């Protein structure tokens, strides 16, 4: 069953760093912009691309020594170094190519994660600001009650302590938001002193449960970079076995390589099954919060009307608003988690697009 849930967090889209004293340029960045900028700016990707090009040259050179198919019988000792070079360089070339593609996919996931973190930490900051405002209002009310003998000094102290705790939590939220923006800016190659990133894409997801976890897991395992590396390493050990002086040593290395590949495959299978189950859990959790959101919005509408008529105090309105915002925050974080998990699964399944 497919459900489209788009979390439009209007407040978040206005979140940027506090402008410094000097002039700085606002730069609107969509999620697609962020992905492209991260790919273009990555020094690691550029380095890996150079490694692939270098390895192509190494393999091309190694090919010149591959004059016949080596077998145990008739293999000339003088030809062994050339064959070893050929097989090793062929393996390394394919490995570097796959590593490069895998790094690009992971960078896309990391860029999305950094982008979503800015938005979600922004909403947490808004919630904490409203929490401080609500409890400062309660503190003011408690002080007024104490002034007329309707509250105790200890109750005022408790209210003051709560406000102090909330302000400390707000400072932590501001620090996390600042760190999230610094991480994103660094990843995108932005001049953090002169550029203020303004994020224009909301956190959104098209939630869909995985109907067959076993099938999705198998597809991911079969295309996994880690599994391929183990299997190709084992296959290489078979190719190189005939070059060992001691046949038993060659057999030992080959058997160990295949055992290591099998262990890697089992571990990856467990990891990917957990990932698939996590995706389905997020879908179910999202469904629960969607139902709570409808109830919270209706409750807020009623309480807001009561406040407008002077029937309740502002702290009660703020408390109900915070409940609604908390659900919005939860939905946004679930949306981010779902997108990242589905991208991770697609990366393993070799179905990733960017």
DOMAR-183375 format. One line per field, with one value per residue: y, z, x of N, C-alpha, C, O in turn. Coordinates in steps of 0.001 Angstrom, whole numbers. Example, Ala and Ser with C-alpha at 12.3 -4.5 7.8 and 13.67 -1.06 7.14 Angstrom:
BEGIN
npy -5690:-2250
npz 7800:7080
npx 13190:12850
capy -4500:-1060
capz 7800:7140
capx 12300:13670
cpy -3300:30
cpz 7800:7870
cpx 13200:12900
opy -3319:1138
opz 8465:8039
opx 14236:13409
This chain:
BEGIN
npy -1189:2094:5238:8703:10982:14181:16294:19450:21780:24755:26640:25795:26241:28829:28930:29984:30695:33042:36227:37494:40351:41571:41936:39241:36740:35383:32101:30185:26787:23801:20362:18751:20480:20462:17814:17692:19686:18591:16309:17507:18881:17072:15986:13463:11903:12896:12071:9306:8949:9578:7470:5339:5945:5776:3090:1915:2398:878:-1682:-1896:-1940:-4293:-6138:-6606:-8617:-10850:-13608:-16170:-18570:-19354:-22481:-25236:-27218:-26829:-24184:-21549:-20558:-18054:-16568:-16145:-13711:-11855:-12906:-12844:-10081:-9338:-10613:-9536:-6761:-6635:-7362:-5255:-3044:-3412:-3381:-747:716:-74:774:3534:4123:3297:5073:7476:7043:6757:9295:10851:9951:10809:13582:14117:13338:15258:17579:17102:16960:19621:20790:19321:19678:22359:22562:21378:23328:25443:24309:24107:26785:27667:26129:27224:29774:29126:28024:30160:31898:30468:30612:33338:33529:31949:33440:35665:34478:33764:36236:37045:35257:32754:30758:28775:29405:27385:26297:28342:28304:25804:26274:28189:26639:24853:26537:27307:24862:24426:26544:25820:23533:24722:26144:23954:22929:24995:24859:22324:22746:24685:23183:21300:22871:23764:21351:20665:22886:22634:20214:20951:22779:25505:28968:29700:32075:34058:33186:32371:29583:28895:26718:25179:22983:20868:18293:15295:12312:9341:6994:3496:182:-2614:-5424:-8014:-9023:-10950:-11309:-8719:-8489:-10549:-9612:-7338:-8408:-9966:-8025:-6581:-4512:-5265:-8054:-8719:-7978:-9827:-12240:-11899:-11648:-14198:-15628:-14644:-15772:-18392:-18181:-17442:-19553:-21499:-20369:-20617:-21895:-24003:-26316:-26873:-24577:-22807:-24002:-23710:-20888:-20387:-21797:-20454:-17879:-18277:-19082:-16737:-15050:-16208:-15772:-12979:-12570:-13719:-11968:-9527:-10147:-10390:-7755:-6342:-7418:-6457:-3761:-3726:-4504:-2331:-305:-1029:-774:1993:2873:1919:3284:5893:5877:5710:8171:9943:9602:10550:13177:14311:14323:15988:18406:19075:19349:21523:23484:23803:24619:26971:28557:28808:30237:32640:33618:34267:32331:30598:30487:31723:29967:27457:27263:27322:24908:22990:23632:22918:20160:19532:20463:18763:16329:16965:17285:14686:13320:14508:13688:10931:10798:11639:9581:7406:8012:7991:5359:3896:4745:3692:969:780:1394:-882:-2726:-2061:-305:2362:5782:9007
npz 0:-932:289:281:1970:2669:4310:5036:6225:6962:8681:9039:6629:6647:8250:8961:9541:12143:10962:10469:11618:9399:5868:4305:1902:995:49:-1779:-1528:-2875:-2232:-4330:-5404:-3305:-3339:-5852:-5532:-3465:-4678:-6690:-5166:-3690:-2509:-2001:-3888:-6239:-5844:-5867:-8463:-9835:-8966:-10239:-12924:-12896:-12257:-14508:-16345:-15183:-15429:-18198:-18882:-17606:-19118:-21330:-20700:-20584:-22161:-22655:-21510:-18203:-16814:-14564:-15677:-17784:-17216:-17327:-15205:-15436:-16394:-14352:-12703:-14517:-14968:-12367:-11962:-13906:-13107:-10521:-11046:-12723:-10971:-9074:-10638:-11244:-8634:-7783:-9515:-8674:-6035:-6379:-7545:-5446:-3438:-4480:-4367:-1596:-777:-1780:-124:2329:1921:1719:4269:5831:4938:5700:8454:9134:8708:10487:12986:13081:13466:15961:17448:17249:18655:21186:21797:22054:24201:26240:26288:27119:29715:30956:31070:32794:35042:35583:36226:38516:40220:40553:41868:44187:45263:46237:48165:47322:46441:47090:48163:47363:45169:43359:43101:41901:39445:38435:38216:36248:34027:33751:33062:30639:29122:28970:27444:25131:24337:23707:21566:19723:19346:18147:15807:14621:14249:12455:10184:9673:9009:6673:5053:4787:3421:1035:83:692:1339:4498:5899:4287:3097:3523:3882:2620:3010:789:228:1516:4092:2799:1959:216:1515:1622:2316:2536:869:671:2598:2604:-139:-862:752:-259:-2861:-2309:-1019:-3066:-4786:-3341:-2550:-651:-537:-3173:-3245:-1453:-2773:-5236:-4356:-3395:-5774:-7076:-5511:-6323:-8951:-8473:-7186:-8494:-8650:-6330:-4605:-2845:-3051:-1026:477:-1365:-1618:984:1231:-709:257:2670:1727:465:2635:4175:2449:2562:5243:5258:3532:5037:7253:6005:5035:7415:8322:6262:6316:8765:8055:6152:7780:9472:7753:7299:9897:10303:8482:9667:12109:11182:10170:12558:13776:11940:12345:14973:14499:13155:15209:17053:15656:15451:18143:18777:17201:18510:21092:20446:19576:21976:23413:21961:22645:25229:27160:28137:29365:27973:28345:28333:25720:24440:25363:24114:21478:21394:21640:19177:17448:18236:17225:14504:14274:14825:12626:10552:11100:10850:8161:7031:7950:6641:3904:3822:4619:2572:402:1163:1002:-1733:-2695:-2019:-3532:-6061:-7420:-7305:-7929:-8990
npx 854:561:1402:1354:3061:3661:5666:5295:7090:6820:7875:10481:11747:12487:14619:17817:21276:22005:22533:25796:27779:28894:28169:26507:25859:22751:22042:19988:19214:18259:17296:18219:20111:21957:22888:24164:26116:27624:28694:30210:32052:33513:36550:37437:36086:37214:39858:39521:38654:40998:42534:41281:41852:44643:44922:43836:45830:47856:46779:46579:49242:49984:48634:50179:51931:50421:50361:49474:46998:47403:48260:48821:50460:53174:53676:55816:58416:59538:57468:55711:55739:54588:52034:50990:50973:49109:46643:46281:46190:43973:41940:42169:41524:38773:37861:38504:36866:34301:34414:34579:32067:30463:31261:30296:27531:27210:27972:25902:23849:24896:24889:22156:21414:22780:21503:18820:19228:19767:17260:15624:16869:16469:13719:13555:14838:13016:10875:12026:12449:9817:9094:10656:9488:6885:7317:8568:6454:4803:6406:6297:3599:3595:5179:3557:1422:2735:3289:879:412:-483:1098:4017:7436:9112:7779:8029:10795:11068:9864:11604:13907:13106:12872:15545:16664:15365:16395:19052:18757:17866:20137:21731:20273:20583:23342:23573:22156:23755:26092:25106:24578:27173:28404:26974:27595:30383:30507:29328:31074:30911:31549:31723:31846:30890:28576:25220:23372:20172:17707:15542:13985:11457:11285:10434:8602:7692:5938:6201:5564:7772:6939:7958:10305:12327:12884:13736:15955:17600:18034:19507:21767:22869:23818:25560:28338:30243:29906:30513:33216:34346:33771:35091:37687:38085:37845:40077:42039:41853:42757:45379:46447:47995:50422:51781:54553:54390:51898:50026:49957:48826:46305:45356:45175:43259:40980:40585:39993:37530:36002:36108:34724:32200:31538:31455:29279:27184:27144:26535:24039:22521:22724:21421:18901:18024:17964:15883:13728:13741:12922:10245:9296:9521:7615:5237:5341:5146:2532:1117:1757:666:-2070:-2197:-1470:-3660:-5546:-4225:-4091:-6787:-7398:-5762:-6966:-9435:-8607:-7266:-9355:-10721:-8824:-8731:-11183:-10777:-10984:-9083:-5669:-2518:-378:-1525:-2396:101:1164:-473:81:2766:2598:1496:3512:5550:4706:4778:7537:8377:7242:8648:11277:10965:10352:12775:14428:13269:13701:16525:17090:15835:17343:19810:19251:18697:21203:22692:21271:21936:20316:20316:19793:20933
capy 0:3298:6457:9847:11900:15270:17133:20820:22503:26114:27378:25375:26775:30172:28828:30194:31190:34460:36943:38154:41810:41994:41485:37875:36449:34243:31193:29184:25468:22700:19076:18360:21342:20006:16566:18016:20443:17668:15476:18355:19415:16014:15685:12013:11396:13265:11209:7958:8976:9501:6104:4496:6228:5212:1633:1556:2377:-278:-2902:-1916:-2368:-5695:-6973:-6933:-9836:-11978:-14162:-17411:-18902:-20139:-23702:-25784:-27875:-26012:-22786:-21190:-19771:-16667:-15865:-15989:-12303:-11190:-13379:-12292:-8671:-9242:-10973:-8564:-5466:-6776:-7317:-3927:-2105:-3578:-2958:718:1202:-290:1640:4883:4216:3161:6326:8486:6747:7067:10747:11346:9666:11695:14951:14176:13279:16566:18530:16824:17300:21071:21069:18719:20388:23664:22416:21142:24628:26176:23691:24448:28204:27774:25519:28257:30823:28605:27870:31507:32414:29778:31168:34648:33280:31421:34565:36480:33730:33821:37608:37194:34183:31575:29781:28703:29764:26196:26134:29340:27776:24696:26884:28811:25550:24316:27506:27213:23613:24642:27435:25021:22670:25581:26362:22710:22845:25979:24330:21213:23326:25325:22106:20691:23772:23738:20082:20773:23894:22041:19191:21598:23679:26896:29914:29848:33448:34983:32571:31828:28663:28906:25430:25411:21731:20289:16869:14594:10906:8515:5797:2239:-962:-3688:-6566:-9267:-8704:-11950:-11014:-7466:-8777:-11346:-8730:-6452:-9215:-10392:-6890:-5845:-4241:-6065:-9453:-8819:-7910:-11108:-13284:-11675:-11950:-15660:-16057:-14308:-16764:-19580:-17886:-17320:-20766:-22251:-19667:-20908:-22963:-25138:-26465:-26846:-23160:-22261:-24547:-23082:-19509:-20422:-22206:-19357:-16766:-18617:-19045:-15316:-14516:-16728:-15050:-11626:-12640:-13942:-10735:-8531:-10576:-9990:-6293:-5857:-7818:-5450:-2529:-3897:-4472:-951:456:-1333:-194:3436:3059:1726:4397:7069:5753:6032:9609:10647:9574:11454:14544:14774:14596:17133:19612:19398:19823:22872:24397:24062:25385:28309:29285:29132:31299:33870:34092:34602:31276:29918:31306:31474:28811:26262:27262:26940:23490:22241:23876:22131:18768:19452:20616:17563:15316:17406:16976:13236:12951:14965:12829:9631:10955:11649:8239:6521:8321:7548:3897:3381:4998:2725:-315:893:1347:-2285:-3470:-1531:353:3736:6814:10341
capz 0:-1092:892:68:3105:2445:5505:4639:7440:6498:9589:8875:5402:6916:9211:8495:10630:12468:10083:11174:11547:8044:4886:3819:823:1145:-1088:-1721:-1906:-2828:-1933:-5534:-5461:-2285:-3810:-6949:-4997:-2686:-5638:-7383:-4227:-2927:-2803:-1959:-5179:-7217:-5603:-6312:-9931:-10277:-8690:-11318:-14144:-12716:-12296:-15912:-16968:-14643:-16023:-19611:-18931:-17190:-20187:-22320:-20283:-20584:-23507:-22795:-20298:-17360:-16138:-13796:-16582:-18831:-16809:-17194:-13985:-15811:-16724:-13160:-12305:-15457:-14715:-11060:-12182:-14694:-12306:-9431:-11589:-13224:-9780:-8481:-11492:-10994:-7256:-7733:-10204:-7808:-4864:-6796:-7677:-4107:-2727:-4989:-3807:-166:-628:-1986:1116:3376:1641:2106:5732:6345:4588:6571:9832:9297:8812:11688:14155:13086:14096:17393:18047:17372:19747:22457:22038:22539:25526:27142:26411:27925:31118:31496:31374:34007:36148:35890:36918:39849:41028:40880:42891:45423:45780:46955:49144:46773:46046:48025:47621:46717:43857:42493:42830:40947:38145:37980:37830:34970:32988:33565:32323:29267:28429:28668:26324:23949:23914:23081:20266:18847:19022:17211:14519:14082:13793:11268:9056:9369:8319:5314:4319:4462:2404:-228:-324:818:2152:5650:6406:3383:2508:4433:3133:2886:2479:193:72:2763:4287:2283:1635:-233:2346:1070:3053:1756:974:803:3192:2168:-1515:-886:1364:-1211:-3965:-1803:-771:-4351:-5461:-2350:-2802:286:-956:-4427:-2919:-882:-3791:-6222:-3685:-3382:-7155:-7352:-4830:-7184:-10087:-8048:-6470:-9218:-8579:-5057:-4664:-2088:-3388:170:829:-2294:-1263:2255:957:-1466:1157:3624:1014:253:3951:4521:1599:3086:6494:4874:2978:6150:8040:5203:4986:8676:8343:5303:6800:9780:7345:5575:8880:9955:6808:7570:11199:10111:7808:10664:13068:10496:10136:13899:14019:11067:13058:16119:13985:12893:16510:17652:14934:15837:19523:18748:16641:19563:22168:19912:19596:23384:23800:21307:23372:26591:28065:28707:29372:26860:28594:27913:24258:24065:25640:23051:20252:21475:21345:17721:16843:18536:16245:13225:14326:14704:11240:9712:11332:10263:6707:6722:8188:5587:2660:3941:4645:1236:-434:1550:428:-3185:-2950:-1973:-4598:-7343:-8033:-6831:-8958:-8464
capx 0:1379:854:2238:3022:4612:5758:5619:7457:7018:8752:11870:12325:13001:15712:19186:22101:21898:23460:26898:27758:29212:27191:26666:24922:21856:22086:18921:19723:17301:17930:18957:21304:22911:23491:25080:27246:28453:29431:31195:33046:34175:37956:37577:35636:38244:41005:39161:38646:42392:42996:40758:42622:45981:44832:43621:47159:48572:46225:46957:50644:50047:48080:51219:52612:49476:50590:48708:46251:48307:47833:49936:51379:53763:53834:57229:58679:59829:56216:54879:55520:53684:50677:50589:50672:47874:45470:46123:45783:42604:41078:42222:40804:37333:37614:38523:35661:33141:34566:34245:30618:29901:31535:29363:26207:27230:28043:24536:23126:25430:24434:20743:21374:23199:20435:17678:19591:19581:15831:15042:17404:15807:12402:13780:15159:11748:10118:12655:12169:8446:9082:11167:8467:5771:7685:8791:5114:4376:7195:5716:2320:3879:5656:2377:680:3508:3183:-397:295:-1172:2112:5139:8745:9669:7145:8676:12123:10937:9576:12857:14815:12625:13237:16990:16894:14889:17330:20240:18375:17807:21528:22174:19600:21233:24668:23395:21755:24956:26968:24490:24814:28612:28657:26429:28368:31676:30279:28968:32146:30465:32314:30848:31871:30203:27392:24215:22521:18730:17254:14216:13227:10966:11546:9268:8824:6579:6076:5704:6088:8385:6035:8703:11603:13303:13267:14492:17256:18386:18434:20562:22968:23433:24448:26342:29751:31032:29840:31274:34644:34740:33715:36150:38955:38179:38101:41473:42886:41863:43626:46774:46850:49022:51706:52419:55568:53839:50477:49190:49795:47841:44988:44955:44773:42005:39890:40345:39347:36120:35349:35961:33652:30937:31266:31043:27926:26247:27050:25823:22632:21895:22665:20428:17575:17684:17630:14543:12763:13708:12095:8842:8963:9336:6328:4181:5415:4624:1070:616:1885:-288:-3351:-2079:-1386:-5018:-6157:-3536:-4484:-8156:-7330:-5189:-7977:-10421:-7956:-6981:-10627:-10977:-7881:-9175:-12366:-10384:-11445:-7915:-4452:-1602:485:-2260:-2330:1455:1353:-1150:834:3990:2239:1320:4832:6309:4295:5357:8962:8497:6948:9756:12436:10656:10474:14208:14954:12761:14414:17913:17111:15513:18520:20837:18852:18881:22646:23082:20597:22398:19162:20448:19870:21244
cpy 1234:4481:7581:10823:12966:16198:18532:21639:23929:26879:27054:26048:28171:30150:29034:30610:32652:35218:37619:39661:42300:41411:40073:37596:35230:33399:30126:27856:24437:21417:18586:19192:20817:18743:16854:18736:19530:16796:16283:18770:18344:15764:14181:11393:11688:12367:9793:7882:8882:8099:5148:4694:5639:3690:1130:1456:1170:-1578:-3024:-2396:-3849:-6632:-7412:-8230:-11064:-12608:-15473:-17680:-19814:-21361:-24286:-26431:-26883:-24552:-22488:-20262:-18298:-15857:-15559:-14529:-11575:-11601:-12841:-10829:-8509:-9500:-9963:-7215:-5497:-6679:-5908:-2902:-2197:-3122:-1436:1316:1088:585:3078:5061:4146:4438:7438:8287:7109:8571:11378:11138:10591:13139:15116:14168:14633:17616:18354:17180:18786:21399:20544:19345:21797:23607:22149:22452:25446:25637:24091:25920:28393:27156:26513:29332:30363:28549:29193:32143:31765:30303:32522:34497:32813:32520:35460:35790:33801:35202:37820:36029:32934:30503:29837:29106:28583:25980:27140:28850:26647:25217:27538:27750:24968:25239:27427:25955:23766:25523:26699:24094:23465:25865:25129:22558:23802:25464:23193:21716:23982:24273:21465:21555:23813:22478:20151:21744:23354:21024:19809:22562:25145:27711:30280:31269:34383:34428:32002:30896:28757:27662:25536:24146:21246:18844:16129:13172:10291:7169:4582:1088:-1971:-4946:-7881:-8959:-9683:-11653:-9761:-7677:-9536:-10475:-7818:-7210:-9562:-9273:-6077:-5698:-5130:-7533:-9656:-8841:-9237:-12216:-13137:-11946:-13459:-16200:-15773:-15324:-18066:-19373:-17896:-18589:-21473:-21593:-19907:-22050:-24220:-25243:-26384:-25410:-22512:-22727:-23896:-21665:-19467:-20766:-21104:-18199:-17041:-18643:-17600:-14682:-14958:-16019:-13634:-11616:-12840:-12670:-9657:-8878:-10172:-8475:-5773:-6287:-6847:-4131:-2602:-3842:-3063:-74:224:-781:1298:3720:2941:2867:5671:7038:6124:7538:10420:10711:10521:12913:15119:15148:15843:18436:20036:19948:21243:23879:24778:24952:26806:29162:29700:30268:32636:34473:34426:33563:30533:30847:30866:30250:27508:26146:26806:25449:22624:22411:23040:20650:18561:19539:19388:16436:15673:17053:15475:12758:13339:14061:11423:9684:10927:10254:7279:6744:7772:6020:3296:3606:3997:1355:-315:842:-101:-3068:-3035:-931:1843:4700:8160:11282
cpz 0:-475:674:1212:2863:3644:5086:5888:7073:7384:9340:7689:5591:7825:8524:9708:10913:11689:10888:10952:10134:7071:4430:2825:1152:-121:-920:-2279:-1767:-2486:-3128:-5704:-4511:-2741:-4895:-6434:-4208:-3610:-6326:-6465:-3571:-3389:-2818:-3294:-6253:-7067:-6111:-7834:-10491:-10053:-9776:-12587:-14062:-12840:-13712:-16634:-16478:-15282:-17496:-19776:-18588:-18288:-21200:-21971:-20288:-21974:-23731:-21480:-19422:-16760:-15446:-14703:-17614:-18472:-16589:-15989:-14308:-16087:-15499:-12760:-13223:-15208:-13373:-11199:-12917:-13820:-11187:-9939:-12163:-12066:-9198:-9327:-11258:-9590:-7163:-8411:-9306:-6560:-5204:-6895:-6316:-3292:-3182:-4392:-2328:70:-840:-715:2239:3178:2038:3626:6342:6110:5526:8020:10103:9512:10126:12967:14234:13758:15594:18112:18250:18539:21095:22791:22598:23930:26575:27365:27294:29408:31760:31860:32648:35228:36565:36657:38347:40775:41451:41960:44244:46090:46577:47892:48647:46282:47031:47341:46879:45331:42860:42119:41805:39534:37567:37495:36473:33814:32691:32756:30859:28472:28076:27484:25022:23424:23202:21685:19260:18402:17994:15830:13841:13514:12517:10037:8670:8596:6875:4484:3890:3338:1035:-727:-259:1661:3342:6203:5557:2779:3583:3645:3581:2216:2025:25:1420:2899:3824:1911:1118:465:1666:1814:2096:1935:1216:1289:2727:759:-1595:-298:400:-2356:-3536:-1582:-2083:-5066:-4542:-2754:-1914:-118:-2240:-4143:-2359:-1915:-4826:-5630:-3638:-4782:-7538:-6707:-5627:-8368:-9698:-7400:-7161:-9151:-7259:-5225:-3972:-2393:-2178:638:-70:-1973:7:2018:223:-556:2148:2954:803:1564:4385:3716:2111:4380:6194:4359:4070:6966:7307:5138:6251:8740:7440:5683:7885:9123:6761:6659:9448:9058:7101:8921:11072:9435:8808:11672:12460:10457:11484:14153:13142:11743:14259:15675:13738:14191:17145:16967:15296:17262:19579:18214:17705:20648:21706:19920:21028:23860:23204:22015:24828:27618:28733:28624:28255:27097:28192:26388:23782:24279:24542:21723:20226:21204:19838:17017:17081:17567:14866:13151:14153:13289:10308:9866:10775:8738:6288:6873:7083:4278:2704:3920:3279:271:-120:958:-1085:-3553:-2975:-3153:-5994:-8131:-7709:-7999:-8300:-9597
cpx 886:657:1841:2037:4072:4569:6208:5866:7824:7977:10209:12513:12888:14220:17051:19999:21779:22954:24554:26859:28043:28181:27525:25554:24064:21906:21010:19440:18599:18048:18748:20222:22385:23633:24530:26328:28188:29294:30536:32338:33900:35614:38181:37168:36684:39474:40731:39108:40066:42946:42521:41569:44031:45955:44538:44963:47958:48089:46604:48395:50777:49542:49148:51947:51722:49489:49848:47995:47092:47623:49057:50971:51899:53929:55307:57420:58901:58570:55357:54671:54536:52244:50143:50186:49346:46653:45221:45638:44369:41608:41026:41481:39309:36971:37553:37289:34436:33216:34188:32736:29943:30104:30590:27975:26144:27277:26669:23716:23590:24967:22974:20607:21727:22119:19235:17976:19407:18102:15258:15581:16816:14454:12546:14092:13891:10931:10708:12454:10770:8301:9582:10121:7317:6134:8104:7457:4578:5124:6642:4408:2563:4388:4499:1551:1402:3370:1904:-650:-394:-194:3257:6446:9367:9060:7715:10072:12090:10691:10830:13852:14418:13002:14730:17344:16505:15846:18627:19964:18288:19213:22080:21560:20227:22602:24568:22987:22953:25920:26426:24726:26297:28978:28191:27261:29724:31534:30006:30036:31767:31443:31436:30833:31024:28922:26483:23306:21058:18149:15800:13388:12729:11428:10298:9617:7542:6712:5446:6363:6710:7537:6760:10118:12676:13808:14135:15892:18154:18897:19582:21864:23651:24179:25354:27807:30625:31063:30639:32774:35137:34782:34826:37529:39172:38497:39554:42408:42949:42803:45103:47320:48014:50398:52428:53419:55068:52347:49545:48954:48746:46437:44462:44439:43434:40830:39549:39620:37866:35345:35105:34820:32286:30543:30791:29615:26890:26046:26273:24334:21892:21698:21546:19018:17100:17264:16224:13470:12628:12844:10619:8393:8685:8000:5184:4157:4867:3097:453:647:941:-1656:-3327:-2054:-2784:-5728:-5553:-3943:-5897:-8190:-6787:-6201:-8998:-9824:-7647:-8237:-10974:-10077:-8314:-10391:-12053:-10760:-10280:-6706:-3502:-729:-190:-2238:-949:1699:722:-419:2115:3727:2117:2675:5715:5977:4836:6847:9193:8251:8086:10977:12203:10780:11932:14799:14518:13527:15838:17998:16793:16674:19631:20523:19068:20354:23130:22500:21029:21243:19160:20549:20180:21588
opy 1386:4692:7405:11404:12664:16808:18751:22126:24259:27669:27928:26391:28640:31193:28308:30849:33392:34885:38260:40177:43322:40507:39748:38152:34181:33925:29272:27810:24232:21392:18064:18678:20739:18612:16323:18435:19682:16572:15797:18987:18665:15374:13683:10469:10827:11951:9161:6865:8199:7601:4253:3725:5078:3085:28:545:518:-2453:-4114:-3157:-4570:-7782:-8457:-8874:-12177:-12202:-15856:-17096:-20916:-21257:-23878:-26237:-26175:-23747:-23114:-19307:-17414:-14628:-14805:-14132:-10765:-10768:-12437:-10392:-7633:-8690:-9579:-6595:-4500:-6010:-5420:-1981:-1176:-2545:-892:2306:2021:1080:3761:6039:4851:4841:8244:9243:7689:9064:12335:12028:11097:13840:16131:14896:15099:18445:19324:17646:19171:22187:21239:19525:22360:24497:22639:22661:26069:26404:24380:26267:29189:27606:26629:29755:31127:28976:29341:32853:32436:30425:32817:35231:33208:32535:35954:36448:33885:35313:38661:35825:32122:29464:30835:29141:28767:25530:26841:28964:26545:24689:27456:27941:24632:24773:27475:25988:23306:25281:26928:23894:22949:25832:25245:22120:23464:25608:23112:21177:23849:24454:21128:21037:23887:22526:19749:21451:23588:20985:19262:23103:25947:27191:31080:31637:35382:35127:31244:31368:28704:27575:25939:24228:21214:18245:16312:12856:10669:6317:4636:1034:-2157:-5471:-8766:-8671:-9283:-11733:-9737:-7120:-9209:-10590:-7562:-6715:-9463:-9539:-5017:-6644:-5681:-8182:-10647:-9631:-9719:-13030:-14126:-12417:-13942:-17109:-16564:-15691:-18761:-20276:-18301:-18682:-21987:-22184:-19454:-23039:-25339:-24342:-25893:-25078:-21764:-21949:-23568:-21285:-18618:-20097:-20849:-17599:-16142:-18272:-17272:-13879:-14183:-15703:-13150:-10739:-12210:-12330:-8956:-7992:-9671:-7985:-4864:-5581:-6464:-3470:-1644:-3210:-2649:796:1172:-369:1810:4693:3762:3358:6448:8058:6766:8110:11476:11747:11210:13787:16273:16162:16665:19458:21228:20895:22074:25000:25942:25922:27747:30351:30807:31145:33660:35686:34822:33861:29909:31851:29792:29560:26565:25054:26013:24802:21643:21469:22520:19971:17554:18771:19023:15686:14798:16592:15053:11886:12594:13713:10791:8737:10273:9801:6439:5788:7162:5455:2307:2759:3513:663:-1293:310:-490:-3957:-3573:-1034:2508:4465:8421:12454
opz 803:-692:871:1381:2857:3940:4812:6522:6898:6904:9420:7730:4776:8140:7585:10782:10033:11751:11898:10206:9709:7421:4197:2910:1538:-1231:-38:-3359:-679:-2456:-2953:-6098:-4865:-2554:-4857:-6846:-4278:-3349:-6515:-6923:-2954:-4533:-3566:-3778:-7074:-8066:-6710:-8423:-11487:-10857:-10188:-13253:-15031:-13443:-14071:-17430:-17259:-15627:-17981:-20690:-19192:-18375:-21838:-22851:-20034:-22856:-24877:-20452:-19834:-16250:-15711:-14544:-18246:-19332:-15754:-15797:-13551:-16027:-15591:-12497:-12753:-15229:-13275:-10629:-12578:-13797:-10937:-9325:-12098:-12163:-8863:-8783:-11089:-9374:-6532:-7934:-9190:-6084:-4404:-6386:-6062:-2539:-2370:-3966:-1859:1025:-153:-283:3009:4149:2622:4194:7260:6980:6071:8741:11178:10389:10799:13931:15320:14526:16397:19247:19296:19318:22037:23962:23514:24735:27657:28498:28126:30258:32979:32861:33482:36312:37755:37608:39272:41965:42578:42865:45298:47316:47474:48360:49452:45769:47727:46115:45883:44417:41675:40966:40950:38559:36366:36495:35655:32747:31532:31883:29960:27288:27021:26629:23948:22217:22216:20746:18087:17240:17077:14811:12632:12437:11610:8965:7488:7648:5961:3335:2764:2416:7:-1827:-1062:2580:3210:6911:6052:2024:4447:2811:4774:988:2799:-290:2381:1936:4392:1590:1528:55:1198:1924:978:3044:1892:494:2483:491:-2303:-784:255:-2768:-4306:-1918:-2198:-5867:-4922:-3237:-2372:-53:-2379:-4733:-2733:-1935:-5244:-6326:-3817:-4942:-8239:-7279:-5614:-8742:-10480:-7103:-6497:-9544:-7080:-5906:-4435:-2028:-2281:1134:400:-2045:106:2541:500:-596:2433:3552:946:1605:4898:4243:2097:4594:6804:4719:4045:7330:7902:5181:6183:9156:7823:5395:7921:9577:6864:6480:9854:9541:7146:9075:11660:9773:8805:12045:13140:10685:11545:14677:13558:11716:14533:16382:14070:14261:17710:17632:15432:17552:20337:18715:17800:21076:22492:20234:21260:24609:23886:21987:25581:28809:29778:27913:27672:26143:27763:25842:22849:23468:24100:20939:19181:20601:19295:16095:16230:17143:14136:12125:13425:12795:9394:8882:10282:8109:5309:6030:6639:3625:1742:3274:2873:-576:-1024:470:-1648:-4602:-3859:-3701:-6993:-9357:-7824:-8945:-7181:-9359
opx 1806:-537:3044:965:5266:3542:7388:4930:8996:8790:11072:13694:13683:14792:17375:19447:21340:24137:24264:26027:27505:27422:28689:24459:24579:21823:21101:20029:18060:19278:19848:21269:23562:24843:25641:27448:29408:30475:31651:33460:34915:35848:39022:37821:36998:40062:41600:39475:40309:43735:43260:41935:44542:46841:44952:45192:48652:48883:46911:48713:51571:49971:49024:52518:52180:48732:49613:48338:47457:46508:50188:52176:51115:54289:55959:56668:58501:58583:54389:53535:53736:51338:48985:49187:48551:45727:44078:44770:43650:40580:39947:40871:38644:35905:36647:36734:33641:32194:33549:32189:28967:29217:30136:27327:25165:26678:26313:22983:22774:24684:22595:19792:21054:21851:18707:17094:18945:17749:14497:14836:16681:14090:11751:13664:13709:10365:9971:12305:10564:7487:9008:9889:6828:5352:8007:7358:3971:4553:6532:4141:1854:4073:4468:1038:771:3338:1848:-1770:-849:-611:3441:6542:10066:9750:7866:10488:12970:11224:11088:14544:15274:13404:15142:18212:17208:16081:19218:20826:18597:19450:22807:22225:20384:22982:25385:23420:23140:26488:27188:25040:26636:29761:28911:27595:30165:32348:30402:29924:32244:32077:30510:29896:30502:28247:26924:22534:20757:18109:14931:12201:13498:11904:9221:10763:6445:7500:4309:7588:6228:7435:6235:11012:13814:15007:15142:16876:19332:20052:20508:22940:24872:25075:25852:28429:31626:32107:31356:33511:36206:35706:35430:38429:40290:39311:40183:43434:43965:43552:45963:48511:48914:51404:53558:53148:55285:51592:48421:47878:47888:45485:43279:43391:42587:39797:38379:38726:37038:34172:34035:34050:31330:29373:29838:28830:25833:24920:25454:23481:20770:20648:20811:18051:15930:16330:15458:12429:11542:12121:9834:7243:7732:7326:4266:3091:4198:2446:-595:-310:465:-2321:-4310:-2554:-3055:-6423:-6274:-4120:-6173:-8920:-7288:-6286:-9388:-10450:-7755:-8187:-11459:-10506:-8264:-10598:-12942:-10848:-10464:-6718:-3656:-372:474:-2080:-834:2362:1320:-306:2506:4558:2571:2947:6526:6856:5302:7347:10092:8966:8441:11630:13137:11251:12291:15573:15301:13948:16303:18881:17404:16956:20311:21416:19560:20717:23892:23151:20551:21194:18130:21301:19739:21880
